[in-house]
Amino acid sequence: MPKSKSKTDKLIAKNMREVFSDPPSTLKPGQSAEATRTQQVAIGLSKAREAGADIPKAPAKSRKGSRRAY
C-alpha cells in the first residue's frame, strides 16, 4: 500500500502549484529563463515554510578566502 503524504509534502505541493501556475514575470535583459525557475522554486519553498512546513533552510554559501587578508 502506498505511503500517505505528510503535511510537509502537501504544503510543498500546494505552494509549488501556486507559484508555477502564474506565468513568470517579464525577464530582465540578460536574465535566463532558468534563473526565474530557480527563483520560483525558492519562492515556493519559502511560502511552504511560512505555512508551517518543516523544511530546513539552505546552507549558507561560504567564500574561499577573505578580502581583508589582502
PDB file of N, CA, C, O and CB in Angstrom:
ATOM      1  N   MET A   1       0.837  -1.165   0.000  1.00  0.00           N
ATOM      2  CA  MET A   1       0.000   0.000   0.000  1.00  0.00           C
ATOM      3  C   MET A   1       0.895   1.245   0.000  1.00  0.00           C
ATOM      4  O   MET A   1       1.878   1.291   0.739  1.00  0.00           O
ATOM      5  CB  MET A   1      -0.959  -0.012   1.214  1.00  0.00           C
ATOM      6  N   PRO A   2       0.565   2.267  -0.827  1.00  0.00           N
ATOM      7  CA  PRO A   2       1.416   3.447  -0.872  1.00  0.00           C
ATOM      8  C   PRO A   2       1.364   4.253   0.415  1.00  0.00           C
ATOM      9  O   PRO A   2       0.339   4.338   1.093  1.00  0.00           O
ATOM     10  CB  PRO A   2       1.021   4.317  -2.030  1.00  0.00           C
ATOM     11  N   LYS A   3       2.497   4.834   0.717  1.00  0.00           N
ATOM     12  CA  LYS A   3       2.594   5.646   1.921  1.00  0.00           C
ATOM     13  C   LYS A   3       1.869   6.971   1.690  1.00  0.00           C
ATOM     14  O   LYS A   3       2.008   7.570   0.623  1.00  0.00           O
ATOM     15  CB  LYS A   3       4.081   5.887   2.312  1.00  0.00           C
ATOM     16  N   SER A   4       1.110   7.430   2.659  1.00  0.00           N
ATOM     17  CA  SER A   4       0.390   8.683   2.501  1.00  0.00           C
ATOM     18  C   SER A   4       1.350   9.857   2.623  1.00  0.00           C
ATOM     19  O   SER A   4       2.400   9.755   3.257  1.00  0.00           O
ATOM     20  CB  SER A   4      -0.735   8.798   3.538  1.00  0.00           C
ATOM     21  N   LYS A   5       0.975  10.967   2.011  1.00  0.00           N
ATOM     22  CA  LYS A   5       1.835  12.151   2.038  1.00  0.00           C
ATOM     23  C   LYS A   5       1.757  12.813   3.403  1.00  0.00           C
ATOM     24  O   LYS A   5       0.710  12.826   4.051  1.00  0.00           O
ATOM     25  CB  LYS A   5       1.435  13.150   0.930  1.00  0.00           C
ATOM     26  N   SER A   6       2.879  13.357   3.819  1.00  0.00           N
ATOM     27  CA  SER A   6       2.914  14.056   5.090  1.00  0.00           C
ATOM     28  C   SER A   6       2.402  15.479   4.895  1.00  0.00           C
ATOM     29  O   SER A   6       2.184  15.922   3.767  1.00  0.00           O
ATOM     30  CB  SER A   6       4.345  14.059   5.681  1.00  0.00           C
ATOM     31  N   LYS A   7       2.216  16.180   5.990  1.00  0.00           N
ATOM     32  CA  LYS A   7       1.747  17.553   5.940  1.00  0.00           C
ATOM     33  C   LYS A   7       2.732  18.423   5.169  1.00  0.00           C
ATOM     34  O   LYS A   7       2.328  19.287   4.391  1.00  0.00           O
ATOM     35  CB  LYS A   7       1.540  18.103   7.355  1.00  0.00           C
ATOM     36  N   THR A   8       4.020  18.193   5.386  1.00  0.00           N
ATOM     37  CA  THR A   8       5.041  18.968   4.688  1.00  0.00           C
ATOM     38  C   THR A   8       4.956  18.754   3.179  1.00  0.00           C
ATOM     39  O   THR A   8       5.033  19.714   2.411  1.00  0.00           O
ATOM     40  CB  THR A   8       6.437  18.592   5.195  1.00  0.00           C
ATOM     41  N   ASP A   9       4.798  17.499   2.750  1.00  0.00           N
ATOM     42  CA  ASP A   9       4.701  17.210   1.322  1.00  0.00           C
ATOM     43  C   ASP A   9       3.491  17.898   0.698  1.00  0.00           C
ATOM     44  O   ASP A   9       3.572  18.414  -0.416  1.00  0.00           O
ATOM     45  CB  ASP A   9       4.622  15.701   1.090  1.00  0.00           C
ATOM     46  N   LYS A  10       2.379  17.906   1.412  1.00  0.00           N
ATOM     47  CA  LYS A  10       1.168  18.545   0.901  1.00  0.00           C
ATOM     48  C   LYS A  10       1.350  20.057   0.793  1.00  0.00           C
ATOM     49  O   LYS A  10       0.919  20.664  -0.187  1.00  0.00           O
ATOM     50  CB  LYS A  10      -0.029  18.220   1.804  1.00  0.00           C
ATOM     51  N   LEU A  11       1.986  20.667   1.793  1.00  0.00           N
ATOM     52  CA  LEU A  11       2.211  22.113   1.753  1.00  0.00           C
ATOM     53  C   LEU A  11       3.147  22.500   0.619  1.00  0.00           C
ATOM     54  O   LEU A  11       2.923  23.500  -0.063  1.00  0.00           O
ATOM     55  CB  LEU A  11       2.779  22.598   3.080  1.00  0.00           C
ATOM     56  N   ILE A  12       4.206  21.703   0.416  1.00  0.00           N
ATOM     57  CA  ILE A  12       5.139  21.991  -0.665  1.00  0.00           C
ATOM     58  C   ILE A  12       4.428  21.880  -2.012  1.00  0.00           C
ATOM     59  O   ILE A  12       4.572  22.758  -2.863  1.00  0.00           O
ATOM     60  CB  ILE A  12       6.350  21.034  -0.609  1.00  0.00           C
ATOM     61  N   ALA A  13       3.669  20.813  -2.209  1.00  0.00           N
ATOM     62  CA  ALA A  13       2.973  20.613  -3.479  1.00  0.00           C
ATOM     63  C   ALA A  13       1.993  21.749  -3.753  1.00  0.00           C
ATOM     64  O   ALA A  13       1.909  22.243  -4.878  1.00  0.00           O
ATOM     65  CB  ALA A  13       2.235  19.271  -3.477  1.00  0.00           C
ATOM     66  N   LYS A  14       1.262  22.158  -2.740  1.00  0.00           N
ATOM     67  CA  LYS A  14       0.275  23.237  -2.898  1.00  0.00           C
ATOM     68  C   LYS A  14       0.959  24.540  -3.288  1.00  0.00           C
ATOM     69  O   LYS A  14       0.514  25.226  -4.208  1.00  0.00           O
ATOM     70  CB  LYS A  14      -0.530  23.432  -1.598  1.00  0.00           C
ATOM     71  N   ASN A  15       2.039  24.883  -2.591  1.00  0.00           N
ATOM     72  CA  ASN A  15       2.707  26.143  -2.865  1.00  0.00           C
ATOM     73  C   ASN A  15       3.456  26.119  -4.193  1.00  0.00           C
ATOM     74  O   ASN A  15       3.521  27.142  -4.875  1.00  0.00           O
ATOM     75  CB  ASN A  15       3.661  26.475  -1.743  1.00  0.00           C
ATOM     76  N   MET A  16       4.017  24.985  -4.572  1.00  0.00           N
ATOM     77  CA  MET A  16       4.691  24.901  -5.863  1.00  0.00           C
ATOM     78  C   MET A  16       3.682  25.046  -7.010  1.00  0.00           C
ATOM     79  O   MET A  16       3.969  25.715  -8.004  1.00  0.00           O
ATOM     80  CB  MET A  16       5.455  23.565  -5.984  1.00  0.00           C
ATOM     81  N   ARG A  17       2.511  24.428  -6.879  1.00  0.00           N
ATOM     82  CA  ARG A  17       1.473  24.576  -7.900  1.00  0.00           C
ATOM     83  C   ARG A  17       1.061  26.039  -8.026  1.00  0.00           C
ATOM     84  O   ARG A  17       0.876  26.551  -9.130  1.00  0.00           O
ATOM     85  CB  ARG A  17       0.246  23.701  -7.563  1.00  0.00           C
ATOM     86  N   GLU A  18       0.921  26.701  -6.882  1.00  0.00           N
ATOM     87  CA  GLU A  18       0.511  28.104  -6.875  1.00  0.00           C
ATOM     88  C   GLU A  18       1.554  28.987  -7.565  1.00  0.00           C
ATOM     89  O   GLU A  18       1.203  29.859  -8.360  1.00  0.00           O
ATOM     90  CB  GLU A  18       0.282  28.583  -5.435  1.00  0.00           C
ATOM     91  N   VAL A  19       2.816  28.764  -7.265  1.00  0.00           N
ATOM     92  CA  VAL A  19       3.879  29.593  -7.824  1.00  0.00           C
ATOM     93  C   VAL A  19       4.053  29.330  -9.314  1.00  0.00           C
ATOM     94  O   VAL A  19       4.216  30.273 -10.088  1.00  0.00           O
ATOM     95  CB  VAL A  19       5.195  29.340  -7.089  1.00  0.00           C
ATOM     96  N   PHE A  20       4.021  28.057  -9.733  1.00  0.00           N
ATOM     97  CA  PHE A  20       4.278  27.729 -11.124  1.00  0.00           C
ATOM     98  C   PHE A  20       3.060  27.921 -12.018  1.00  0.00           C
ATOM     99  O   PHE A  20       3.200  27.925 -13.241  1.00  0.00           O
ATOM    100  CB  PHE A  20       4.757  26.318 -11.228  1.00  0.00           C
ATOM    101  N   SER A  21       1.854  28.082 -11.440  1.00  0.00           N
ATOM    102  CA  SER A  21       0.673  28.292 -12.272  1.00  0.00           C
ATOM    103  C   SER A  21       0.666  29.700 -12.851  1.00  0.00           C
ATOM    104  O   SER A  21       0.162  29.913 -13.953  1.00  0.00           O
ATOM    105  CB  SER A  21      -0.606  28.045 -11.463  1.00  0.00           C
ATOM    106  N   ASP A  22       1.220  30.663 -12.120  1.00  0.00           N
ATOM    107  CA  ASP A  22       1.320  32.026 -12.624  1.00  0.00           C
ATOM    108  C   ASP A  22       2.453  32.093 -13.637  1.00  0.00           C
ATOM    109  O   ASP A  22       3.512  31.502 -13.423  1.00  0.00           O
ATOM    110  CB  ASP A  22       1.548  33.039 -11.466  1.00  0.00           C
ATOM    111  N   PRO A  23       2.241  32.810 -14.740  1.00  0.00           N
ATOM    112  CA  PRO A  23       3.352  32.934 -15.681  1.00  0.00           C
ATOM    113  C   PRO A  23       4.472  33.744 -15.056  1.00  0.00           C
ATOM    114  O   PRO A  23       4.205  34.678 -14.300  1.00  0.00           O
ATOM    115  CB  PRO A  23       2.887  33.586 -16.997  1.00  0.00           C
ATOM    116  N   PRO A  24       5.725  33.407 -15.354  1.00  0.00           N
ATOM    117  CA  PRO A  24       6.830  34.160 -14.762  1.00  0.00           C
ATOM    118  C   PRO A  24       6.778  35.617 -15.202  1.00  0.00           C
ATOM    119  O   PRO A  24       6.331  35.937 -16.303  1.00  0.00           O
ATOM    120  CB  PRO A  24       8.181  33.534 -15.148  1.00  0.00           C
ATOM    121  N   SER A  25       7.241  36.480 -14.327  1.00  0.00           N
ATOM    122  CA  SER A  25       7.260  37.899 -14.665  1.00  0.00           C
ATOM    123  C   SER A  25       8.217  38.135 -15.824  1.00  0.00           C
ATOM    124  O   SER A  25       9.039  37.279 -16.152  1.00  0.00           O
ATOM    125  CB  SER A  25       7.664  38.753 -13.441  1.00  0.00           C
ATOM    126  N   THR A  26       8.103  39.271 -16.418  1.00  0.00           N
ATOM    127  CA  THR A  26       8.946  39.554 -17.580  1.00  0.00           C
ATOM    128  C   THR A  26      10.415  39.482 -17.182  1.00  0.00           C
ATOM    129  O   THR A  26      10.813  39.932 -16.108  1.00  0.00           O
ATOM    130  CB  THR A  26       8.614  40.944 -18.178  1.00  0.00           C
ATOM    131  N   LEU A  27      11.185  38.917 -18.058  1.00  0.00           N
ATOM    132  CA  LEU A  27      12.605  38.752 -17.789  1.00  0.00           C
ATOM    133  C   LEU A  27      13.343  40.058 -18.031  1.00  0.00           C
ATOM    134  O   LEU A  27      13.019  40.808 -18.951  1.00  0.00           O
ATOM    135  CB  LEU A  27      13.194  37.637 -18.658  1.00  0.00           C
ATOM    136  N   LYS A  28      14.320  40.315 -17.210  1.00  0.00           N
ATOM    137  CA  LYS A  28      15.180  41.472 -17.423  1.00  0.00           C
ATOM    138  C   LYS A  28      16.154  41.134 -18.544  1.00  0.00           C
ATOM    139  O   LYS A  28      16.417  39.959 -18.799  1.00  0.00           O
ATOM    140  CB  LYS A  28      15.940  41.869 -16.112  1.00  0.00           C
ATOM    141  N   PRO A  29      16.684  42.134 -19.209  1.00  0.00           N
ATOM    142  CA  PRO A  29      17.652  41.844 -20.268  1.00  0.00           C
ATOM    143  C   PRO A  29      18.859  41.073 -19.719  1.00  0.00           C
ATOM    144  O   PRO A  29      19.464  41.469 -18.723  1.00  0.00           O
ATOM    145  CB  PRO A  29      18.118  43.152 -20.936  1.00  0.00           C
ATOM    146  N   GLY A  30      19.184  39.996 -20.371  1.00  0.00           N
ATOM    147  CA  GLY A  30      20.327  39.195 -19.956  1.00  0.00           C
ATOM    148  C   GLY A  30      19.993  38.132 -18.920  1.00  0.00           C
ATOM    149  O   GLY A  30      20.867  37.350 -18.546  1.00  0.00           O
ATOM    150  N   GLN A  31      18.759  38.082 -18.449  1.00  0.00           N
ATOM    151  CA  GLN A  31      18.384  37.094 -17.440  1.00  0.00           C
ATOM    152  C   GLN A  31      17.812  35.867 -18.145  1.00  0.00           C
ATOM    153  O   GLN A  31      16.975  35.997 -19.039  1.00  0.00           O
ATOM    154  CB  GLN A  31      17.352  37.688 -16.424  1.00  0.00           C
ATOM    155  N   SER A  32      18.251  34.699 -17.755  1.00  0.00           N
ATOM    156  CA  SER A  32      17.802  33.485 -18.417  1.00  0.00           C
ATOM    157  C   SER A  32      16.521  32.970 -17.786  1.00  0.00           C
ATOM    158  O   SER A  32      16.189  33.323 -16.654  1.00  0.00           O
ATOM    159  CB  SER A  32      18.884  32.415 -18.362  1.00  0.00           C
ATOM    160  N   ALA A  33      15.807  32.135 -18.522  1.00  0.00           N
ATOM    161  CA  ALA A  33      14.584  31.548 -18.002  1.00  0.00           C
ATOM    162  C   ALA A  33      14.893  30.591 -16.861  1.00  0.00           C
ATOM    163  O   ALA A  33      14.063  30.397 -15.974  1.00  0.00           O
ATOM    164  CB  ALA A  33      13.822  30.825 -19.110  1.00  0.00           C
ATOM    165  N   GLU A  34      16.084  29.987 -16.874  1.00  0.00           N
ATOM    166  CA  GLU A  34      16.468  29.067 -15.804  1.00  0.00           C
ATOM    167  C   GLU A  34      16.598  29.807 -14.480  1.00  0.00           C
ATOM    168  O   GLU A  34      16.305  29.240 -13.427  1.00  0.00           O
ATOM    169  CB  GLU A  34      17.787  28.359 -16.147  1.00  0.00           C
ATOM    170  N   ALA A  35      17.027  31.051 -14.516  1.00  0.00           N
ATOM    171  CA  ALA A  35      17.154  31.837 -13.287  1.00  0.00           C
ATOM    172  C   ALA A  35      15.780  32.069 -12.668  1.00  0.00           C
ATOM    173  O   ALA A  35      15.632  32.006 -11.448  1.00  0.00           O
ATOM    174  CB  ALA A  35      17.852  33.189 -13.570  1.00  0.00           C
ATOM    175  N   THR A  36      14.781  32.333 -13.495  1.00  0.00           N
ATOM    176  CA  THR A  36      13.445  32.555 -12.944  1.00  0.00           C
ATOM    177  C   THR A  36      12.881  31.264 -12.377  1.00  0.00           C
ATOM    178  O   THR A  36      12.164  31.293 -11.376  1.00  0.00           O
ATOM    179  CB  THR A  36      12.503  33.119 -14.016  1.00  0.00           C
ATOM    180  N   ARG A  37      13.191  30.128 -12.999  1.00  0.00           N
ATOM    181  CA  ARG A  37      12.717  28.848 -12.465  1.00  0.00           C
ATOM    182  C   ARG A  37      13.317  28.595 -11.084  1.00  0.00           C
ATOM    183  O   ARG A  37      12.624  28.139 -10.174  1.00  0.00           O
ATOM    184  CB  ARG A  37      13.074  27.690 -13.426  1.00  0.00           C
ATOM    185  N   THR A  38      14.593  28.888 -10.934  1.00  0.00           N
ATOM    186  CA  THR A  38      15.251  28.727  -9.645  1.00  0.00           C
ATOM    187  C   THR A  38      14.620  29.645  -8.609  1.00  0.00           C
ATOM    188  O   THR A  38      14.420  29.250  -7.460  1.00  0.00           O
ATOM    189  CB  THR A  38      16.753  29.011  -9.765  1.00  0.00           C
ATOM    190  N   GLN A  39      14.309  30.866  -9.014  1.00  0.00           N
ATOM    191  CA  GLN A  39      13.657  31.806  -8.108  1.00  0.00           C
ATOM    192  C   GLN A  39      12.272  31.322  -7.734  1.00  0.00           C
ATOM    193  O   GLN A  39      11.860  31.475  -6.584  1.00  0.00           O
ATOM    194  CB  GLN A  39      13.574  33.191  -8.739  1.00  0.00           C
ATOM    195  N   GLN A  40      11.538  30.736  -8.682  1.00  0.00           N
ATOM    196  CA  GLN A  40      10.205  30.224  -8.399  1.00  0.00           C
ATOM    197  C   GLN A  40      10.259  29.086  -7.385  1.00  0.00           C
ATOM    198  O   GLN A  40       9.405  28.999  -6.503  1.00  0.00           O
ATOM    199  CB  GLN A  40       9.534  29.752  -9.686  1.00  0.00           C
ATOM    200  N   VAL A  41      11.249  28.222  -7.506  1.00  0.00           N
ATOM    201  CA  VAL A  41      11.411  27.126  -6.549  1.00  0.00           C
ATOM    202  C   VAL A  41      11.685  27.700  -5.162  1.00  0.00           C
ATOM    203  O   VAL A  41      11.107  27.247  -4.174  1.00  0.00           O
ATOM    204  CB  VAL A  41      12.561  26.173  -6.985  1.00  0.00           C
ATOM    205  N   ALA A  42      12.567  28.698  -5.090  1.00  0.00           N
ATOM    206  CA  ALA A  42      12.885  29.318  -3.806  1.00  0.00           C
ATOM    207  C   ALA A  42      11.659  29.988  -3.199  1.00  0.00           C
ATOM    208  O   ALA A  42      11.443  29.901  -1.990  1.00  0.00           O
ATOM    209  CB  ALA A  42      14.009  30.338  -3.972  1.00  0.00           C
ATOM    210  N   ILE A  43      10.860  30.650  -4.017  1.00  0.00           N
ATOM    211  CA  ILE A  43       9.651  31.302  -3.518  1.00  0.00           C
ATOM    212  C   ILE A  43       8.660  30.265  -3.012  1.00  0.00           C
ATOM    213  O   ILE A  43       8.053  30.443  -1.956  1.00  0.00           O
ATOM    214  CB  ILE A  43       9.006  32.164  -4.616  1.00  0.00           C
ATOM    215  N   GLY A  44       8.494  29.174  -3.768  1.00  0.00           N
ATOM    216  CA  GLY A  44       7.571  28.121  -3.341  1.00  0.00           C
ATOM    217  C   GLY A  44       7.974  27.499  -2.019  1.00  0.00           C
ATOM    218  O   GLY A  44       7.122  27.247  -1.167  1.00  0.00           O
ATOM    219  N   LEU A  45       9.270  27.248  -1.838  1.00  0.00           N
ATOM    220  CA  LEU A  45       9.747  26.663  -0.582  1.00  0.00           C
ATOM    221  C   LEU A  45       9.591  27.636   0.578  1.00  0.00           C
ATOM    222  O   LEU A  45       9.244  27.229   1.687  1.00  0.00           O
ATOM    223  CB  LEU A  45      11.210  26.239  -0.713  1.00  0.00           C
ATOM    224  N   SER A  46       9.845  28.920   0.332  1.00  0.00           N
ATOM    225  CA  SER A  46       9.714  29.892   1.421  1.00  0.00           C
ATOM    226  C   SER A  46       8.251  30.058   1.828  1.00  0.00           C
ATOM    227  O   SER A  46       7.953  30.229   3.010  1.00  0.00           O
ATOM    228  CB  SER A  46      10.305  31.251   1.003  1.00  0.00           C
ATOM    229  N   LYS A  47       7.333  30.009   0.854  1.00  0.00           N
ATOM    230  CA  LYS A  47       5.910  30.089   1.190  1.00  0.00           C
ATOM    231  C   LYS A  47       5.470  28.861   1.984  1.00  0.00           C
ATOM    232  O   LYS A  47       4.658  28.969   2.903  1.00  0.00           O
ATOM    233  CB  LYS A  47       5.061  30.226  -0.089  1.00  0.00           C
ATOM    234  N   ALA A  48       6.009  27.693   1.628  1.00  0.00           N
ATOM    235  CA  ALA A  48       5.674  26.479   2.368  1.00  0.00           C
ATOM    236  C   ALA A  48       6.212  26.558   3.791  1.00  0.00           C
ATOM    237  O   ALA A  48       5.555  26.100   4.726  1.00  0.00           O
ATOM    238  CB  ALA A  48       6.234  25.237   1.654  1.00  0.00           C
ATOM    239  N   ARG A  49       7.406  27.138   3.964  1.00  0.00           N
ATOM    240  CA  ARG A  49       7.962  27.323   5.317  1.00  0.00           C
ATOM    241  C   ARG A  49       7.063  28.232   6.140  1.00  0.00           C
ATOM    242  O   ARG A  49       6.798  27.953   7.309  1.00  0.00           O
ATOM    243  CB  ARG A  49       9.392  27.911   5.250  1.00  0.00           C
ATOM    244  N   GLU A  50       6.588  29.328   5.531  1.00  0.00           N
ATOM    245  CA  GLU A  50       5.710  30.258   6.236  1.00  0.00           C
ATOM    246  C   GLU A  50       4.402  29.583   6.632  1.00  0.00           C
ATOM    247  O   GLU A  50       3.817  29.916   7.662  1.00  0.00           O
ATOM    248  CB  GLU A  50       5.427  31.486   5.367  1.00  0.00           C
ATOM    249  N   ALA A  51       3.939  28.631   5.810  1.00  0.00           N
ATOM    250  CA  ALA A  51       2.698  27.936   6.097  1.00  0.00           C
ATOM    251  C   ALA A  51       2.867  26.853   7.156  1.00  0.00           C
ATOM    252  O   ALA A  51       1.888  26.256   7.603  1.00  0.00           O
ATOM    253  CB  ALA A  51       2.148  27.334   4.836  1.00  0.00           C
ATOM    254  N   GLY A  52       4.113  26.601   7.555  1.00  0.00           N
ATOM    255  CA  GLY A  52       4.341  25.643   8.629  1.00  0.00           C
ATOM    256  C   GLY A  52       5.019  24.358   8.222  1.00  0.00           C
ATOM    257  O   GLY A  52       5.110  23.436   9.033  1.00  0.00           O
ATOM    258  N   ALA A  53       5.500  24.262   6.993  1.00  0.00           N
ATOM    259  CA  ALA A  53       6.186  23.050   6.559  1.00  0.00           C
ATOM    260  C   ALA A  53       7.549  22.963   7.228  1.00  0.00           C
ATOM    261  O   ALA A  53       8.212  23.977   7.449  1.00  0.00           O
ATOM    262  CB  ALA A  53       6.333  23.021   5.024  1.00  0.00           C
ATOM    263  N   ASP A  54       7.959  21.746   7.546  1.00  0.00           N
ATOM    264  CA  ASP A  54       9.241  21.515   8.218  1.00  0.00           C
ATOM    265  C   ASP A  54      10.318  21.286   7.163  1.00  0.00           C
ATOM    266  O   ASP A  54      10.683  20.148   6.869  1.00  0.00           O
ATOM    267  CB  ASP A  54       9.155  20.297   9.197  1.00  0.00           C
ATOM    268  N   ILE A  55      10.826  22.393   6.591  1.00  0.00           N
ATOM    269  CA  ILE A  55      11.841  22.339   5.548  1.00  0.00           C
ATOM    270  C   ILE A  55      13.077  23.040   6.076  1.00  0.00           C
ATOM    271  O   ILE A  55      12.990  24.197   6.487  1.00  0.00           O
ATOM    272  CB  ILE A  55      11.340  22.994   4.217  1.00  0.00           C
ATOM    273  N   PRO A  56      14.235  22.373   6.079  1.00  0.00           N
ATOM    274  CA  PRO A  56      15.439  23.051   6.546  1.00  0.00           C
ATOM    275  C   PRO A  56      15.854  24.160   5.582  1.00  0.00           C
ATOM    276  O   PRO A  56      15.616  24.072   4.377  1.00  0.00           O
ATOM    277  CB  PRO A  56      16.581  22.047   6.719  1.00  0.00           C
ATOM    278  N   LYS A  57      16.469  25.187   6.119  1.00  0.00           N
ATOM    279  CA  LYS A  57      16.942  26.280   5.281  1.00  0.00           C
ATOM    280  C   LYS A  57      18.157  25.817   4.493  1.00  0.00           C
ATOM    281  O   LYS A  57      18.871  24.903   4.904  1.00  0.00           O
ATOM    282  CB  LYS A  57      17.281  27.526   6.131  1.00  0.00           C
ATOM    283  N   ALA A  58      18.378  26.462   3.358  1.00  0.00           N
ATOM    284  CA  ALA A  58      19.522  26.127   2.518  1.00  0.00           C
ATOM    285  C   ALA A  58      20.803  26.501   3.246  1.00  0.00           C
ATOM    286  O   ALA A  58      20.837  27.511   3.950  1.00  0.00           O
ATOM    287  CB  ALA A  58      19.438  26.848   1.149  1.00  0.00           C
ATOM    288  N   PRO A  59      21.857  25.707   3.092  1.00  0.00           N
ATOM    289  CA  PRO A  59      23.114  26.057   3.758  1.00  0.00           C
ATOM    290  C   PRO A  59      23.678  27.352   3.196  1.00  0.00           C
ATOM    291  O   PRO A  59      23.527  27.644   2.009  1.00  0.00           O
ATOM    292  CB  PRO A  59      24.139  24.924   3.606  1.00  0.00           C
ATOM    293  N   ALA A  60      24.320  28.113   4.043  1.00  0.00           N
ATOM    294  CA  ALA A  60      24.918  29.375   3.616  1.00  0.00           C
ATOM    295  C   ALA A  60      26.133  29.090   2.756  1.00  0.00           C
ATOM    296  O   ALA A  60      26.914  28.180   3.033  1.00  0.00           O
ATOM    297  CB  ALA A  60      25.304  30.248   4.832  1.00  0.00           C
ATOM    298  N   LYS A  61      26.274  29.873   1.722  1.00  0.00           N
ATOM    299  CA  LYS A  61      27.438  29.705   0.853  1.00  0.00           C
ATOM    300  C   LYS A  61      28.607  30.427   1.489  1.00  0.00           C
ATOM    301  O   LYS A  61      28.481  31.571   1.927  1.00  0.00           O
ATOM    302  CB  LYS A  61      27.164  30.243  -0.588  1.00  0.00           C
ATOM    303  N   SER A  62      29.745  29.753   1.537  1.00  0.00           N
ATOM    304  CA  SER A  62      30.919  30.373   2.155  1.00  0.00           C
ATOM    305  C   SER A  62      31.921  30.746   1.077  1.00  0.00           C
ATOM    306  O   SER A  62      31.974  30.131   0.011  1.00  0.00           O
ATOM    307  CB  SER A  62      31.569  29.424   3.196  1.00  0.00           C
ATOM    308  N   ARG A  63      32.694  31.741   1.368  1.00  0.00           N
ATOM    309  CA  ARG A  63      33.744  32.156   0.450  1.00  0.00           C
ATOM    310  C   ARG A  63      35.008  31.364   0.723  1.00  0.00           C
ATOM    311  O   ARG A  63      35.187  30.815   1.810  1.00  0.00           O
ATOM    312  CB  ARG A  63      34.014  33.662   0.570  1.00  0.00           C
ATOM    313  N   LYS A  64      35.862  31.312  -0.247  1.00  0.00           N
ATOM    314  CA  LYS A  64      37.120  30.588  -0.095  1.00  0.00           C
ATOM    315  C   LYS A  64      38.249  31.533   0.272  1.00  0.00           C
ATOM    316  O   LYS A  64      39.380  31.320  -0.165  1.00  0.00           O
ATOM    317  CB  LYS A  64      37.462  29.834  -1.376  1.00  0.00           C
ATOM    318  N   GLY A  65      37.997  32.528   1.027  1.00  0.00           N
ATOM    319  CA  GLY A  65      39.041  33.454   1.421  1.00  0.00           C
ATOM    320  C   GLY A  65      38.425  34.766   1.824  1.00  0.00           C
ATOM    321  O   GLY A  65      37.282  35.068   1.479  1.00  0.00           O
ATOM    322  N   SER A  66      39.156  35.507   2.526  1.00  0.00           N
ATOM    323  CA  SER A  66      38.670  36.793   2.992  1.00  0.00           C
ATOM    324  C   SER A  66      39.324  37.901   2.199  1.00  0.00           C
ATOM    325  O   SER A  66      40.513  37.835   1.885  1.00  0.00           O
ATOM    326  CB  SER A  66      38.936  36.970   4.490  1.00  0.00           C
ATOM    327  N   ARG A  67      38.561  38.901   1.882  1.00  0.00           N
ATOM    328  CA  ARG A  67      39.122  40.035   1.157  1.00  0.00           C
ATOM    329  C   ARG A  67      39.980  40.892   2.074  1.00  0.00           C
ATOM    330  O   ARG A  67      40.843  41.635   1.608  1.00  0.00           O
ATOM    331  CB  ARG A  67      38.009  40.879   0.536  1.00  0.00           C
ATOM    332  N   ARG A  68      39.747  40.792   3.362  1.00  0.00           N
ATOM    333  CA  ARG A  68      40.523  41.581   4.304  1.00  0.00           C
ATOM    334  C   ARG A  68      41.955  41.059   4.450  1.00  0.00           C
ATOM    335  O   ARG A  68      42.820  41.748   4.991  1.00  0.00           O
ATOM    336  CB  ARG A  68      39.837  41.591   5.654  1.00  0.00           C
ATOM    337  N   ALA A  69      42.194  39.863   3.974  1.00  0.00           N
ATOM    338  CA  ALA A  69      43.519  39.275   4.117  1.00  0.00           C
ATOM    339  C   ALA A  69      44.527  39.914   3.162  1.00  0.00           C
ATOM    340  O   ALA A  69      45.733  39.726   3.320  1.00  0.00           O
ATOM    341  CB  ALA A  69      43.453  37.775   3.876  1.00  0.00           C
ATOM    342  N   TYR A  70      44.045  40.662   2.177  1.00  0.00           N
ATOM    343  CA  TYR A  70      44.968  41.234   1.197  1.00  0.00           C
ATOM    344  C   TYR A  70      45.409  42.615   1.580  1.00  0.00           C
ATOM    345  O   TYR A  70      46.189  43.236   0.859  1.00  0.00           O
ATOM    346  CB  TYR A  70      44.337  41.270  -0.163  1.00  0.00           C
TER     347      TYR A  70
END
